C-alpha cells in the first residue's frame, strides 16, 4: 500500500488553504458583515462533488483497496487500513454513481466491493440456514460491528451491480451476523472476539448502532423473502433503543448514522406504531438541536465561519451535515426546521471552501483547516474525510435548499 502521494504543490498548504477559504466564503455565503446569504450555485456544487468523487477514486489501488491516508506535503504516513471506512467510501461512491451514472465510478465500485468480499469470513459458531459471516481482516483476533454493517450498505446501495446467487447469500449471512450482535433490548455489541468466540461489551461505539440499523433497513427493502419482517423489526428495535435511552439520559450526541438510518427507516415503510414514530422523530429533533449548538457563527472567525465545530475538522462538519440533511426530511418542529436550514447553508459553504483546489490531492479534504505547525493535521487526507464530504454535498444537492 502506498503510504503517501508525492509531488504536492510547492506553495505551502497553509497559504493556499487560507486563500481559498477567504475567497470562497465571501462569494458563496455573502459578506461576513451581515449581507443576505447567497444560494450555492449548482454548477459550483456539481464541480465540487465531481472533484471529490475523482479524488476518492484516484486513491483506489489495483487490488480494490484504497490508499487509506496521504499527506499534502508528500511525506510518508503510517501504513494502516480500516474496513469500516473502506465500506463507507463505497457507500459515498454509490451515491455519486446513482446520480451521475459514471462508468468509471461504476468500475471502481465493483473493484472495491470485490476487495471487501475477499475480507468476509464465517462466524464459526453459526450454521444453516443462514450461516453468519462478517467483514474482518483474515487472521485478526477481533472485528467491529461497523465493518459488516457498512459492508451490507455498500453492497445494497450499488444499484447497478448484478448480484449472483452466491453474493445474495453472502449479504443475507452478513445480515445474520448483525442480528447475532443485537441484544434483547435493541442495543448492539460493538466488537466480536474470534479467539474466544464471544461478543465483546468492553467497547461501545457511538456510530456502529446507527450503521447497523441502516444496514437492516436496506436488508428489509432488498429481501422480500420470509426474513423481511425480521430485518425490519431489528432495525425498529435498534432505533428505539437509541431514542429511549438518550431520552432517559438527556444526552444527544452528534449521531449522523442514527439520523440517516431513521430517514431510511421511514422511507422504507418499515411497520411502526404512531407512538414509536413520535419517539424517533423527537430523538432526531433533539440530536439536531445539539448539533446546532456547535456551529460557529458567521463573522466570528473567517476560517471557521459556518462550521459545525470549532475544532476546524472538516469531517465533523460533514457528518453533522449528513445528519441534519437526513433529519430535515422527516422532523416536524417548524422552529427546528428553520434553524436547521439556517445552519446548513453556511456549513456547506465552510465545507466547499475547505476542499483542496490543486495538486495531486485536488478534490480531497484535509483533516482540519486550522494550520498547526506542531501536529501538521492540516496536511492529512484520509478516505473517510472525502467520503463524508462527498455524501454531505450530494445530500445538499438533493435537498430543496438550492431552490429556496
N, C-alpha and C positions, 0 to 999 in steps of 0.2 A: 504494500500500500504506500503510495507516495505520501510523504509527511509534510510536504509544503509545495507551493507553486511559486516558481521563481519569475523574475522579470517584472516586478511591480514598478509603478511609476517612480520617477526619480524624485519628484517633489514629495514632501512628507505627507503622510496620511492626515496629520493634524491640519496642515494648510488647506488641502483641497476639501476635506470634510467640512471645515468651518465655512469656506467659501460657498459650498453647495448649500449648507444649512441656512446661512443668512440670506442667500439669494432666493432660494425657493420659498422660504417661509413668507416673505413679503408677497410674492407673486401668487402663491396658492391660497393663502387664507386671508389676505388683506393686511393692512398695516397693523403693527402692534400698538398703535396709538388709539385703536378702538373703531376703525372703519369697518363697515359691514364685511363679513366673510364672503369670499368668492367660492363658488362651487368648483370642484375639481374638474378640469376639462377631461372629457372621456379619452381623448387621444393621449394626453399625458398619462392617465391611469393605465390605459392599454399598453403603452410603451413600457411603463414600469413593470407591469405584470409579465410581459413577454421577456424583458431582460432578466427578471427574477427566475423565470422558468428555464431560460437558457443558462443562467449561472448554475442552477441546480443540476441540470443535465450535463453541463460541462465537467462536473465533478464525478460523473459516473465512469467507472472503470470497466475494462473488458470482461471481468468476471461477474458484473452485475452489482458489485458493491460501490459505494461512493467514497471519494476522498472525504473523510469524516470532518477534518479540520484543516484550516490553512491560515497563513499569516499574510498580511498585506505587504510586509517587507521581505517575504520570501524565506525567512529563517525557518529552520526545522521546528516541527511540533511533535509532541509525544504521540507515538503510534497507539491508537485505541479505536474501538468501534462500539456501536450501540444499536442493537436490532430494533429497539423501540423507535429510535429516530430514523432508522432505515425505513421502517414501515410508514412512519409519519411523512417522510419525504415522498413516498409513493402516493400516499393519500392526497397530498397537495398537487402532485403532478396529474393525478386522476381528475382533480377538479379543473385543472388547466386544460387537459386534453378533451374533456367533455364539452368545453365551450369553444375551444379554438380548433378542434379537430386536426391536431398537428400529427402528421405521420411520424415525424422524428420523435416527438414525445411518446407516441404510442410504442414505438420500438424500444425506447429507453425504459418505459414502464414494464414491458414484457421481460426485459433483461433483469431489472431489479426484482421483479416478482419471482423469476426463476432462481435468483440467488436466495431470496427469502425461503423458497420452498426447500432448498438444499439444507437449510438450517432448522427444519422442523423434525422433531424426533418423538418417539412414542413415550407415553406415560406407562411405565412397566406394570403398575398395579391394575390398570384398566383393561377391559376386554369388550368383545362384541355385546350388543350390536353396534355401538359407537365407541371405538377404541380411542380414547383421548390422546391427542398429540399436541405439542406446544412448540412455539418458536424459541429456540435456545441454541447457543453455540455448542456444538458437539464436544463433549468432554468437560464442559463446565459443571461445577458442582451444584449450581442453583440457577434459577431463571426467575424473571419477574413477570407479573400478570400483564403488564402493558405491552410486552413484545407480542404475545399471542393475540391480545385484544386488537391492537392496531394492525397486526398481520391479517386478521379477518377483515377489518375495514379496508385494508389495501386491496385484498383480493376482490371484495364485493363492490367496491366503487370503481373498479376497472371495467367500465361498461362495454368496451369493445373486445375484451378478452374472451376467447372461446374456451370455455372450461370443459375439460374432459371429464369422464365419469370418475376417474381416479382423483382429479383435483376437487370435484364436488364433494367426494367422500372425505378428502383431506380437510376441507373447510368445515364440514359438519363435525369432524373429530376435533378440530381446533375449538369449535364451539363447545364440545363436550368437556374440554379442559376448563373453559371458563365456568361452566356450570359446576364442575367439581371444586372450583376455588371459591364458590359463593357459600356463605354461611346462612343458616336458617333465617336470620333477621334481615337478610338482603345485603349485608356487608361482604367484602371480599378479603381473602388473604392476598397480600401483595407479592409474596415470594414463595417459590416452591423449591425445596431442597432435594436433589436427586440422591445424594449419598444416603440420606436417612428416609427417603420416600415420605416426606411429610410437608404439610403446608405450614409455612413459617410466619408466625404472627409477631415477630420481633421488629418488623418494619412495616409501617403503614404509609402508603403513597397518597398524596393529595389527588393526583390525576388519574391513577390507574382505574379506580371505580367508575369514573365517567367514561373513560376509554372502553372499559368492558361493557358498560351499558350501551354505548354507541354500537359496539360490535354486535350485541344481542339484538338491537333494533334492526340492524342490517340483515342479520340472520332471519328475523321474523319476516321481513319484506321479501327475502330471497327464497326461503324454504317453505313451500306450500304443502309439505308433507304433514304427517301427523305430529311432527315435532314443532310445528309453527307456534302453537299456543305456549309451549314450554319456553321458547325463546322470549316471547313477548312478556310472559309472566315474570321471568327472571329479570328482564330489563325494568319492568314496573317496580319490582321489589328493590332493585338496586337504587333507582332514583328516589323512591320514597324513603329509603333508609337515609340517604344524604339529606333530604329535605327535613325529615323529622328529627334527626339527631342534631342538625345545625340549629333548628328552631329551639330545641331544648337548651343547647349551649349558648345560643345567641351569638354565634360566631359564623361568619360567612366569608370564607377565603375566596380568592380570585380563581375560581374553578371553571375555566373556559370549556373543559371537556364535558362537565356536567350540563352546562347550558347548551352546548352543541348536541349532546345526546337527548336532552329534553325536547329541543326543536325537532330532531329526527323522530322521536317517540310520538309526538303529536301528529306529525305529517304522515307517519306510517299507519296511523289509525289503530294503534295497539289498544285493546279494551281497557278501560279505566273508569272508575266511578267519578261523579262530579266532585265529591269531596276530595278525592285523591288528586284530581286535576287541579283543584284550587290550591292544594298544598304545593304541587310542583311549580305553579305559576308564582305563588308567594315566595318560594325559595329562590326562584330566578330573580325576582324583583329585589330581594334582599342582597343577593350576590352582586347585582348590577349597582345598587346603591353603594355598596362597599367599594366597588371598583371606581366609582365616580369620585369618591373621597380622595383618591390617589392622584388625580390629574394635576398637572402643572398648569397654572393659569397663564393665559396669554399675556405677554408683557413682562412676566416675572424673570424670564431668562431667555434670551434669543436662541439659545441652542436647545433647551429643553421645552420650550413653549409648546403646549398642546399634548405633551407626552402623558401617558397614564402611569407614570412612575417618575420619581425624582432621581433615580439611580443612573439614568442615561441609557438603560438597557433597551435596545430595540425590540427584543423578543418579549419582554414584559408588556410593552405597549401592543405588540402584535397579538399576543394571546388574549389580552383583555379586549382588544377589538373583535377578535373572533367570538368571544363570549357575548359581548354587547350586541353585535350584529345578529347573532343567533337569537338572543332573547328578544330583540326588537320585533321579531316575527310573531310572538305569542303573548308577551306580557300585556297587562290590562291597565295598569295605573297610568293615567294621562300625564301626571306630573313626572313620573319616572321616565316615560317615553320621551317627553320634551327635553328633559335634562340629558338623556342618553344621546339624542340626536345632536344636541349642542356640543357634547363632548367628542362625538365620533369624528366630526369634520376636522377640528384642529389636530386630533390624534392621528388621523390619516395623513394630514399634512406633515406632521413630525416624521411619520414613517417614510413617506416618499422622499423627504429631504435627507433622510439617513442613508438612502440607497447609494452604493458605491457607483460612481459615474464613469470611471475609466480604469484601464489596466486589465490584467488577466482575470481579476475577480469582479469585473464590471457586472452590475446587476445584483450582486450579493449584498448582505447586510452585516455590518460589524457587530460585535457583542455589545458595544456601548459607543455613544457619541461623545462621551467625556474623555478627553485626552489625559491619560495618566502615564507620565514618563517612567514611573516606577513599575507598575504592573503590566503596562502595554496591552490591556484588554481591548483597547480600541482598535488594535491591529488584528484581532482574531475574527475569523469567519468559520461558522460550523453549519452543517446541513440543516439543523433544526432552526437556526436563525432565519435561513432563507425560506424554509417550509412554512413557518408560521406567518411570516410577512406575506408570502405568496397567497396563502389561504385568506388572510385578512383583506388583502386588496381585491381578491376575486369576490368575496362576500360583500364588500362595499360596492363593487360594480353591480352585483346582483340586486342590491337594495334599491329602493326608490329615492334614496337620498340625493343622488345625482340630479334628479329631476325637480327636487323641491327648492 
